[in-house]
Protein backbone atom coordinates (compact mmCIF):
# COMPACT_ATOMS: atom_id res chain seq x y z
CA UNK A 1 0.00 0.00 0.00
CA UNK A 2 1.53 3.32 -1.05
CA UNK A 3 2.03 6.33 1.22
CA UNK A 4 -0.34 8.47 -0.89
CA UNK A 5 -3.04 5.81 -0.57
CA UNK A 6 -2.58 5.79 3.23
CA UNK A 7 -2.88 9.58 3.36
CA UNK A 8 -6.03 9.49 1.24
CA UNK A 9 -7.52 6.81 3.47
CA UNK A 10 -6.68 8.83 6.60
CA UNK A 11 -8.33 11.88 5.01
CA UNK A 12 -11.55 9.93 4.42
CA UNK A 13 -11.49 8.64 8.01
CA UNK A 14 -11.12 12.17 9.41
CA UNK A 15 -13.89 13.53 7.17
CA UNK A 16 -16.16 10.68 8.26
CA UNK A 17 -15.55 11.40 11.93
CA UNK A 18 -16.14 15.12 11.43
CA UNK A 19 -19.43 14.41 9.67
CA UNK A 20 -20.57 12.11 12.45
CA UNK A 21 -19.73 14.65 15.15
CA UNK A 22 -21.42 17.43 13.17
CA UNK A 23 -24.62 15.40 12.86
CA UNK A 24 -24.55 14.60 16.59
CA UNK A 25 -24.11 18.28 17.41
CA UNK A 26 -27.01 19.34 15.17
CA UNK A 27 -29.23 16.66 16.75
CA UNK A 28 -28.43 17.94 20.24
CA UNK A 29 -29.16 21.54 19.21
CA UNK A 30 -32.55 20.52 17.81
CA UNK A 31 -33.33 18.58 20.98
CA UNK A 32 -32.50 21.58 23.15
CA UNK A 33 -34.65 23.87 21.03
CA UNK A 34 -37.55 21.43 21.20
CA UNK A 35 -37.45 21.28 24.99
CA UNK A 36 -37.28 25.02 25.74
CA UNK A 37 -40.06 25.98 28.18
CA UNK A 38 -43.06 27.79 26.74
CA UNK A 39 -42.86 30.57 29.30
CA UNK A 40 -39.56 31.66 27.72
CA UNK A 41 -41.66 33.39 25.04
CA UNK A 42 -42.49 36.12 27.57
CA UNK A 43 -40.06 38.93 28.25
CA UNK A 44 -38.46 38.88 31.69
CA UNK A 45 -36.18 41.17 33.68
CA UNK A 46 -32.61 40.66 32.41
CA UNK A 47 -29.78 39.81 34.79
CA UNK A 48 -26.36 41.36 34.02
CA UNK A 49 -27.79 43.33 31.04
CA UNK A 50 -24.46 44.98 30.08
CA UNK A 51 -22.04 42.09 30.52
CA UNK A 52 -21.93 41.28 26.79
CA UNK A 53 -20.86 44.84 25.92
CA UNK A 54 -17.37 44.19 27.28
CA UNK A 55 -14.57 43.69 24.75
CA UNK A 56 -12.76 41.18 26.99
CA UNK A 57 -14.36 38.49 29.13
CA UNK A 58 -12.61 36.46 31.82
CA UNK A 59 -13.58 33.46 33.89
CA UNK A 60 -12.67 29.97 35.01
CA UNK A 61 -14.10 26.52 34.42
CA UNK A 62 -14.25 22.96 35.70
CA UNK A 63 -15.55 19.84 34.02
CA UNK A 64 -15.45 16.12 33.39
CA UNK A 65 -14.43 14.29 30.24
CA UNK A 66 -14.17 10.87 28.63
CA UNK A 67 -10.91 10.39 26.72
CA UNK A 68 -9.89 7.53 24.47
CA UNK A 69 -7.88 6.35 21.48
CA UNK A 70 -9.19 5.42 18.06
CA UNK A 71 -7.01 2.45 17.08
CA UNK A 72 -6.63 0.94 13.61
CA UNK A 73 -5.22 -2.56 13.66
CA UNK A 74 -3.39 -4.21 10.79
CA UNK A 75 -3.77 -7.91 11.58
CA UNK A 76 -0.06 -8.36 12.36
CA UNK A 77 0.92 -11.92 13.31
CA UNK A 78 4.07 -12.43 15.36
CA UNK A 79 6.25 -14.76 13.23
CA UNK A 80 7.93 -16.17 16.33
CA UNK A 81 4.78 -17.20 18.20
CA UNK A 82 1.96 -17.03 15.63
CA UNK A 83 -0.02 -14.78 17.99
CA UNK A 84 -2.28 -12.01 16.71
CA UNK A 85 -3.36 -9.22 19.08
CA UNK A 86 -6.46 -7.04 18.90
CA UNK A 87 -6.23 -3.75 20.84
CA UNK A 88 -9.27 -1.71 21.91
CA UNK A 89 -10.67 0.69 24.49
CA UNK A 90 -12.62 -1.59 26.79
CA UNK A 91 -14.41 0.90 29.08
CA UNK A 92 -15.24 4.60 29.54
CA UNK A 93 -12.31 6.65 30.79
CA UNK A 94 -13.62 9.52 32.88
CA UNK A 95 -11.37 12.31 34.13
CA UNK A 96 -11.64 15.96 35.11
CA UNK A 97 -10.24 19.23 33.84
CA UNK A 98 -9.81 22.80 35.06
CA UNK A 99 -8.70 26.03 33.43
CA UNK A 100 -9.13 29.74 32.86
CA UNK A 101 -11.07 31.48 30.12
CA UNK A 102 -10.28 34.59 28.10
CA UNK A 103 -12.67 35.72 25.37
CA UNK A 104 -12.27 38.59 22.90
CA UNK A 105 -15.43 40.08 21.43
CA UNK A 106 -15.05 40.43 17.66
CA UNK A 107 -18.71 41.09 16.85
CA UNK A 108 -22.06 41.10 18.62
CA UNK A 109 -22.39 37.42 17.80
CA UNK A 110 -18.77 36.29 17.36
CA UNK A 111 -16.03 35.86 19.94
CA UNK A 112 -12.53 34.38 20.00
CA UNK A 113 -11.68 32.16 22.97
CA UNK A 114 -8.35 31.23 24.50
CA UNK A 115 -8.65 28.81 27.41
CA UNK A 116 -5.51 27.19 28.95
CA UNK A 117 -6.57 23.83 30.39
CA UNK A 118 -5.23 20.99 32.52
CA UNK A 119 -6.72 17.53 31.89
CA UNK A 120 -6.30 14.64 34.33
CA UNK A 121 -7.42 11.16 33.31
CA UNK A 122 -6.47 7.85 31.72
CA UNK A 123 -7.21 5.55 28.79
CA UNK A 124 -7.71 1.87 29.56
CA UNK A 125 -6.73 -0.50 26.74
CA UNK A 126 -7.37 -4.22 26.40
CA UNK A 127 -5.11 -6.53 24.36
CA UNK A 128 -6.80 -9.76 23.25
CA UNK A 129 -4.86 -12.63 21.69
CA UNK A 130 -6.97 -13.95 18.79
CA UNK A 131 -5.23 -17.35 18.98
CA UNK A 132 -5.58 -18.23 22.68
CA UNK A 133 -8.04 -15.64 24.03
CA UNK A 134 -5.46 -14.35 26.53
CA UNK A 135 -6.12 -10.78 27.71
CA UNK A 136 -3.68 -8.11 28.83
CA UNK A 137 -4.42 -4.53 29.76
CA UNK A 138 -2.76 -1.15 30.03
CA UNK A 139 -3.91 1.91 31.94
CA UNK A 140 -2.45 4.91 30.09
CA UNK A 141 -2.60 7.73 32.63
CA UNK A 142 -2.57 11.19 31.07
CA UNK A 143 -1.90 14.71 32.27
CA UNK A 144 -2.55 17.09 29.42
CA UNK A 145 -1.66 20.76 29.06
CA UNK A 146 -3.90 22.24 26.37
CA UNK A 147 -4.32 25.63 24.72
CA UNK A 148 -7.60 25.61 22.76
CA UNK A 149 -8.21 28.46 20.30
CA UNK A 150 -11.92 28.52 19.54
CA UNK A 151 -14.45 30.66 17.67
CA UNK A 152 -17.77 31.17 19.48
CA UNK A 153 -20.89 32.03 17.46
CA UNK A 154 -23.88 33.05 19.56
CA UNK A 155 -27.58 33.51 18.92
CA UNK A 156 -29.31 36.73 20.04
CA UNK A 157 -29.92 36.88 23.78
CA UNK A 158 -33.46 36.12 24.91
CA UNK A 159 -34.29 36.91 28.52
CA UNK A 160 -31.53 35.26 30.57
CA UNK A 161 -30.13 32.68 28.18
CA UNK A 162 -28.13 32.72 24.95
CA UNK A 163 -27.25 29.49 23.06
CA UNK A 164 -24.08 29.20 20.99
CA UNK A 165 -21.92 26.85 18.93
CA UNK A 166 -18.14 26.66 19.10
CA UNK A 167 -15.34 25.25 16.95
CA UNK A 168 -11.58 25.46 16.70
CA UNK A 169 -8.19 23.82 17.18
CA UNK A 170 -6.75 22.44 20.41
CA UNK A 171 -2.98 21.71 20.65
CA UNK A 172 -2.38 19.25 23.52
CA UNK A 173 0.84 18.17 25.21
CA UNK A 174 0.90 14.99 27.34
CA UNK A 175 3.32 15.13 30.28
CA UNK A 176 3.15 11.39 31.04
CA UNK A 177 3.99 9.56 27.81
CA UNK A 178 7.38 8.31 29.08
CA UNK A 179 5.58 6.26 31.75
CA UNK A 180 3.51 4.32 29.19
CA UNK A 181 4.48 0.68 28.63
CA UNK A 182 3.02 -1.67 26.01
CA UNK A 183 1.76 1.14 23.78
CA UNK A 184 3.13 4.67 23.86
CA UNK A 185 1.81 7.85 22.29
CA UNK A 186 3.74 10.93 21.21
CA UNK A 187 3.50 13.90 23.60
CA UNK A 188 2.09 16.44 21.15
CA UNK A 189 -1.24 16.15 19.36
CA UNK A 190 -3.60 18.56 17.65
CA UNK A 191 -7.36 18.09 17.93
CA UNK A 192 -10.33 19.52 16.07
CA UNK A 193 -13.08 20.61 18.48
CA UNK A 194 -16.77 21.36 17.95
CA UNK A 195 -19.47 21.85 20.53
CA UNK A 196 -22.44 23.76 21.80
CA UNK A 197 -23.50 25.47 24.99
CA UNK A 198 -25.70 28.13 26.50
CA UNK A 199 -24.99 31.30 28.49
CA UNK A 200 -27.24 31.57 31.55
CA UNK A 201 -27.33 35.06 33.07
CA UNK A 202 -27.68 34.82 36.83
CA UNK A 203 -28.01 37.82 39.20
CA UNK A 204 -24.30 37.90 40.13
CA UNK A 205 -22.46 35.98 37.39
CA UNK A 206 -22.86 34.10 34.12
CA UNK A 207 -23.03 30.28 34.20
CA UNK A 208 -22.18 28.47 30.95
CA UNK A 209 -22.66 24.69 30.52
CA UNK A 210 -20.98 23.32 27.38
CA UNK A 211 -20.74 19.97 25.60
CA UNK A 212 -17.78 19.54 23.26
CA UNK A 213 -16.35 16.83 20.98
CA UNK A 214 -12.63 16.59 20.24
CA UNK A 215 -11.05 14.55 17.42
CA UNK A 216 -7.34 14.00 16.81
CA UNK A 217 -6.09 15.10 13.39
CA UNK A 218 -2.87 13.05 13.24
CA UNK A 219 -1.41 9.69 14.19
CA UNK A 220 0.08 9.86 17.72
CA UNK A 221 1.32 6.26 18.03
CA UNK A 222 5.01 6.14 18.94
CA UNK A 223 6.40 3.46 16.59
CA UNK A 224 10.09 3.94 17.47
CA UNK A 225 10.17 1.97 20.71
CA UNK A 226 13.92 1.73 21.31
CA UNK A 227 13.14 1.24 25.01
CA UNK A 228 11.56 -2.18 24.32
CA UNK A 229 14.14 -4.93 24.13
CA UNK A 230 11.74 -7.85 24.47
CA UNK A 231 10.18 -8.93 21.15
CA UNK A 232 7.07 -10.11 23.03
CA UNK A 233 6.32 -6.47 23.97
CA UNK A 234 7.06 -4.73 20.66
CA UNK A 235 4.40 -6.89 19.00
CA UNK A 236 1.64 -4.63 20.39
CA UNK A 237 3.05 -1.56 18.65
CA UNK A 238 3.48 -3.50 15.41
CA UNK A 239 -0.17 -4.59 15.57
CA UNK A 240 -1.40 -0.98 15.24
CA UNK A 241 -1.25 1.12 12.08
CA UNK A 242 -2.63 4.31 13.57
CA UNK A 243 -3.82 5.81 16.85
CA UNK A 244 -5.71 9.10 17.13
CA UNK A 245 -7.05 10.74 20.25
CA UNK A 246 -10.68 11.56 20.95
CA UNK A 247 -12.46 13.20 23.85
CA UNK A 248 -15.95 14.26 24.94
CA UNK A 249 -16.06 17.05 27.55
CA UNK A 250 -18.81 18.51 29.71
CA UNK A 251 -17.72 21.83 31.17
CA UNK A 252 -19.15 24.51 33.48
CA UNK A 253 -17.82 28.03 32.92
CA UNK A 254 -18.15 30.80 35.53
CA UNK A 255 -17.83 34.31 34.19
C-alpha positions in Angstrom: 0.0 0.0 0.0 1.5 3.3 -1.1 2.0 6.3 1.2 -0.3 8.5 -0.9 -3.0 5.8 -0.6 -2.6 5.8 3.2 -2.9 9.6 3.4 -6.0 9.5 1.2 -7.5 6.8 3.5 -6.7 8.8 6.6 -8.3 11.9 5.0 -11.5 9.9 4.4 -11.5 8.6 8.0 -11.1 12.2 9.4 -13.9 13.5 7.2 -16.2 10.7 8.3 -15.5 11.4 11.9 -16.1 15.1 11.4 -19.4 14.4 9.7 -20.6 12.1 12.5 -19.7 14.7 15.1 -21.4 17.4 13.2 -24.6 15.4 12.9 -24.6 14.6 16.6 -24.1 18.3 17.4 -27.0 19.3 15.2 -29.2 16.7 16.7 -28.4 17.9 20.2 -29.2 21.5 19.2 -32.5 20.5 17.8 -33.3 18.6 21.0 -32.5 21.6 23.2 -34.7 23.9 21.0 -37.5 21.4 21.2 -37.5 21.3 25.0 -37.3 25.0 25.7 -40.1 26.0 28.2 -43.1 27.8 26.7 -42.9 30.6 29.3 -39.6 31.7 27.7 -41.7 33.4 25.0 -42.5 36.1 27.6 -40.1 38.9 28.2 -38.5 38.9 31.7 -36.2 41.2 33.7 -32.6 40.7 32.4 -29.8 39.8 34.8 -26.4 41.4 34.0 -27.8 43.3 31.0 -24.5 45.0 30.1 -22.0 42.1 30.5 -21.9 41.3 26.8 -20.9 44.8 25.9 -17.4 44.2 27.3 -14.6 43.7 24.8 -12.8 41.2 27.0 -14.4 38.5 29.1 -12.6 36.5 31.8 -13.6 33.5 33.9 -12.7 30.0 35.0 -14.1 26.5 34.4 -14.2 23.0 35.7 -15.5 19.8 34.0 -15.5 16.1 33.4 -14.4 14.3 30.2 -14.2 10.9 28.6 -10.9 10.4 26.7 -9.9 7.5 24.5 -7.9 6.4 21.5 -9.2 5.4 18.1 -7.0 2.5 17.1 -6.6 0.9 13.6 -5.2 -2.6 13.7 -3.4 -4.2 10.8 -3.8 -7.9 11.6 -0.1 -8.4 12.4 0.9 -11.9 13.3 4.1 -12.4 15.4 6.3 -14.8 13.2 7.9 -16.2 16.3 4.8 -17.2 18.2 2.0 -17.0 15.6 0.0 -14.8 18.0 -2.3 -12.0 16.7 -3.4 -9.2 19.1 -6.5 -7.0 18.9 -6.2 -3.7 20.8 -9.3 -1.7 21.9 -10.7 0.7 24.5 -12.6 -1.6 26.8 -14.4 0.9 29.1 -15.2 4.6 29.5 -12.3 6.7 30.8 -13.6 9.5 32.9 -11.4 12.3 34.1 -11.6 16.0 35.1 -10.2 19.2 33.8 -9.8 22.8 35.1 -8.7 26.0 33.4 -9.1 29.7 32.9 -11.1 31.5 30.1 -10.3 34.6 28.1 -12.7 35.7 25.4 -12.3 38.6 22.9 -15.4 40.1 21.4 -15.1 40.4 17.7 -18.7 41.1 16.8 -22.1 41.1 18.6 -22.4 37.4 17.8 -18.8 36.3 17.4 -16.0 35.9 19.9 -12.5 34.4 20.0 -11.7 32.2 23.0 -8.3 31.2 24.5 -8.6 28.8 27.4 -5.5 27.2 28.9 -6.6 23.8 30.4 -5.2 21.0 32.5 -6.7 17.5 31.9 -6.3 14.6 34.3 -7.4 11.2 33.3 -6.5 7.9 31.7 -7.2 5.6 28.8 -7.7 1.9 29.6 -6.7 -0.5 26.7 -7.4 -4.2 26.4 -5.1 -6.5 24.4 -6.8 -9.8 23.3 -4.9 -12.6 21.7 -7.0 -14.0 18.8 -5.2 -17.4 19.0 -5.6 -18.2 22.7 -8.0 -15.6 24.0 -5.5 -14.4 26.5 -6.1 -10.8 27.7 -3.7 -8.1 28.8 -4.4 -4.5 29.8 -2.8 -1.2 30.0 -3.9 1.9 31.9 -2.5 4.9 30.1 -2.6 7.7 32.6 -2.6 11.2 31.1 -1.9 14.7 32.3 -2.6 17.1 29.4 -1.7 20.8 29.1 -3.9 22.2 26.4 -4.3 25.6 24.7 -7.6 25.6 22.8 -8.2 28.5 20.3 -11.9 28.5 19.5 -14.5 30.7 17.7 -17.8 31.2 19.5 -20.9 32.0 17.5 -23.9 33.1 19.6 -27.6 33.5 18.9 -29.3 36.7 20.0 -29.9 36.9 23.8 -33.5 36.1 24.9 -34.3 36.9 28.5 -31.5 35.3 30.6 -30.1 32.7 28.2 -28.1 32.7 25.0 -27.2 29.5 23.1 -24.1 29.2 21.0 -21.9 26.9 18.9 -18.1 26.7 19.1 -15.3 25.2 16.9 -11.6 25.5 16.7 -8.2 23.8 17.2 -6.7 22.4 20.4 -3.0 21.7 20.7 -2.4 19.3 23.5 0.8 18.2 25.2 0.9 15.0 27.3 3.3 15.1 30.3 3.2 11.4 31.0 4.0 9.6 27.8 7.4 8.3 29.1 5.6 6.3 31.7 3.5 4.3 29.2 4.5 0.7 28.6 3.0 -1.7 26.0 1.8 1.1 23.8 3.1 4.7 23.9 1.8 7.9 22.3 3.7 10.9 21.2 3.5 13.9 23.6 2.1 16.4 21.2 -1.2 16.1 19.4 -3.6 18.6 17.6 -7.4 18.1 17.9 -10.3 19.5 16.1 -13.1 20.6 18.5 -16.8 21.4 17.9 -19.5 21.8 20.5 -22.4 23.8 21.8 -23.5 25.5 25.0 -25.7 28.1 26.5 -25.0 31.3 28.5 -27.2 31.6 31.6 -27.3 35.1 33.1 -27.7 34.8 36.8 -28.0 37.8 39.2 -24.3 37.9 40.1 -22.5 36.0 37.4 -22.9 34.1 34.1 -23.0 30.3 34.2 -22.2 28.5 31.0 -22.7 24.7 30.5 -21.0 23.3 27.4 -20.7 20.0 25.6 -17.8 19.5 23.3 -16.3 16.8 21.0 -12.6 16.6 20.2 -11.1 14.6 17.4 -7.3 14.0 16.8 -6.1 15.1 13.4 -2.9 13.0 13.2 -1.4 9.7 14.2 0.1 9.9 17.7 1.3 6.3 18.0 5.0 6.1 18.9 6.4 3.5 16.6 10.1 3.9 17.5 10.2 2.0 20.7 13.9 1.7 21.3 13.1 1.2 25.0 11.6 -2.2 24.3 14.1 -4.9 24.1 11.7 -7.9 24.5 10.2 -8.9 21.1 7.1 -10.1 23.0 6.3 -6.5 24.0 7.1 -4.7 20.7 4.4 -6.9 19.0 1.6 -4.6 20.4 3.1 -1.6 18.6 3.5 -3.5 15.4 -0.2 -4.6 15.6 -1.4 -1.0 15.2 -1.3 1.1 12.1 -2.6 4.3 13.6 -3.8 5.8 16.8 -5.7 9.1 17.1 -7.1 10.7 20.2 -10.7 11.6 21.0 -12.5 13.2 23.8 -15.9 14.3 24.9 -16.1 17.0 27.5 -18.8 18.5 29.7 -17.7 21.8 31.2 -19.2 24.5 33.5 -17.8 28.0 32.9 -18.2 30.8 35.5 -17.8 34.3 34.2 
